[in-house]
Amino acid sequence: MKRLGIIGAMAVEIAALKENMQNVSARTVAGMEFYTGTLENLDVVVVQCGVGKVNAAMCAQILCDCFGVTHLVNTGIAGSLCAELDIGDLVVSREAIYHDFDLRFWGRPIGQVPGMDVTAFPGDATMIEYAYAAAESVNPGHNRIGTVASGDQFICSKAQKDKIISDTNAVCAEMEGAAIAHTAYRNGIPFVILRAISDKADDSAEMDYPTFEAIAAQRCAQVTMALADRLNRG
């Protein structure tokens, strides 16, 4: 039986999902509220992990160990690193990479964790296909598959943005996706990262982010529900 774990970092990123769930029960683990129920007739567990990579990885591992999820999706918002991605557009992860994991002193590329056989964590092909189709059903013509870059920083300057683009060739930047991807990859769980663009990750970000945060989060929630429906029927 399929069970989809849905992780959002902030309350606004999971609010609409919780509202649309049926047969809901809640359980607290490590200070996080895990909501079990159904969404689009699919068995799901929805949780707010909190901001940052440690919270995200811990949450993903709990979903694997305590809730028996068979698939993972991380839903939320991000800053655009790509001129073609405007506020409200959607990104589906081809792969996820840490932009702030830097062992170049020892000859390793940006993002590569010692002991891992990849530098960026590849998403599951079927999950990517379903997620992109779901995004197109919600926001046709404004979606892109690409690399998601994660780090414990809010990106709000052109210098930060340019460095991440140069280091990773990512199309958006956020703070949790790669940690969830890392955890899913180690556990052999199919995953995908969904991000709606809330700002341009440059000097305008501090103004745009609070203005568009809720709009972007709502759009990403709509895509997550459409993804749950496709996964249920797939």
N, C-alpha and C positions, 0 to 999 in steps of 0.2 A: 504494500500500500504506500502511495506517495504521501509524504508530509513535507510541506514547504516551510522552512524557517525564514521569516521576514524580519530584517534588522534595519532600524532607523536610528540615527544618533540622537535626534531631538524629538520632543513631543509633537511638534508640528508635522514631522515627517511620517508619523504613524497614526495620527488622529483620525483621518478619514478611513483608514484600514480598520481600525477598531470599531468605528461606527457601523461599518458594513459587515462585520463578522456575526455569525450565528453560533448558538450553543457555546457561549464563552465561559471559560473558567480561568482563574488566575492563580499563579504560583510565584512566590518570590524566591529567587536564588541569587546570592551575592549582591543583594541590594537592587536587583533588576526585577521588574514585573513581567513575567512571561504569560501572554494571553493565548490560550489554546482554544480552538474552535474551528469553524469552517468559513471559507471565503470563496465565493463563486463555486460552491459545492466541493471545494478542495480542503482537505485537512491541513491546517496551518498553525504555526506558532508565531505570534507577532510580539516584538519586544523593542523597547527603547534602550539602547546600549550605553548611551552617554557619548560625549565627544572624545575623540582621540583613539590612537591605535591600540593601546593596552585594553581599554574598555571594549573595543570592538572585537579583538581577538578572544578575550575572556568570554564574551557573550556567545560568539560563534562556537567555541569549544563546549560551553554548557548546552547549547542546542544539540550538538552532536552526542554528548555523553548522557544527558538527562532527558531529552525529549525525542530522541530517535529520528531526527529529521533526515530526509533522503535527498533534499535539495536546499540550497540557500540562495537568497537574493538580498542584496543590500540596496535599499531604496533611500533616496535623499537628494540633496542639492549640491552644486559644485560651482566653481568659478571656471569660466571659459579660458582656454589657452589657445584657441583657434579662432581666427578672424571670421570664419564662416559660421561659428556657433554663437547665436544671439540669445539673449535672456528669454527663457521659456522653452528653448530647444532641448532635446533629449539626447543623452549619450548612453549607449550600451557598450559595456566593456568587452573588448577583444581580449584584453589582458589588464592586469593591475600591477603597479610597480611602486616601490618606496622612492620618493624623490629626495628623502633626507637620510637615507642609509648609505654612508659614504666610506668605503674602505679602499679608495683609490691609492692610498699610501702603500697598500700591499698588492697593488696591481689588479684589483677587482673593479669591474664597472659599477657605476652608480646603481644602487638598488639591490645588488646581489648579496644575499645572506649566506655566510659560510655554511657549507654542508648541504645547500640546496642545489638541485640540478638545473634550475632555471633562474634567470634574472628577474623576469616578470612572470606573474602567475597567470597562465592561460585560462580563460573562461571555457565552460562546456559548450560545444558546438550547438547542441540542441537547445540549450538554454538561451544562447545568443540568438538563434533563429527565432525562437518563440518571443523573446523580449523585443527584438526589432519589429516583428510583425505586430506585437501588442502596441509598441510605440507608434507605428504607422497608423494603427486603427484609431488612436487617440489624437495624434498630432501629425497628420500626413505631410510628408515633405520636409519635416524639420527635425530629422533624427540622424544620428551618425554612430557608426561602430568604430571604436578606437581605444587607445590606451588611456587608462585612468591612473593618475599619479596621486599618491597619498603621502602625507607627512603631518607632523604635529605643529602646523603653522597655518594661520589664516593668511592667504596670499592676497596682498592688497598694495603691491607696488610693481611697477614695470620691471624693475631690476630682478625681483623675485621671480616674476612670471617668465622673463626671458631666460633666466638660468634653468628653470625647470624644463622649458621647451627644449633648450640646448642639450640638457642632460638626458631627457627621457623621450622626447618627441611625443609627449602625451597631448591629448586634446582637452582635458579638463583636470582640475586640481581640487582635492578635498582631503578629509582627515581620517577616514576609516577603511575605505574599500580594500586597499592592499593587505591590511591586517586580516580582514575577513577572508579575502582570497587566499592568503597564506595558510590560514587555518583550514579552510575547505580543501585546499590542495593536499595538505598533509594527511587529512582524514579521508581523502578519496571521495569527497562529496561534490557533485556537480553544482556550479554556482554561476551567478552573473551579477554584475554591479550595474545599477540603474541610477543615472544622475540627470536631474533637470537643472538647467543653467540659471543661476540666480544673480550672477554678476560677471564682469569681464576680468576678474582677478588682476586688476591693475589699480591705478590711483583713483579710479571711480568706485572701487568696490565698497568702501566704507559708506558711501551714499546709496548705492544701488542695492546692496545686500538686504538691509532691513526693509526696503521698499518692496522687493520682489520675492523675499524668502517664502512667504505663505503661498503665493501664486505658484512658484516653482514646485514647492512641496506637494501641493494639491495635484498638480499635473503628474508628478512622478507617482503619486498614490494611484491615480487613475490607470497609469500604465501597469503598475504592479498588480492591480486587480485584473486587468486584461491578460496579463501574463499567467496569473493563477488559473484563469479560465482555460487558457490554451494548454497549460500543463495538465490540468484535470482531464481535458479531452484528448491529449496526446498519447 
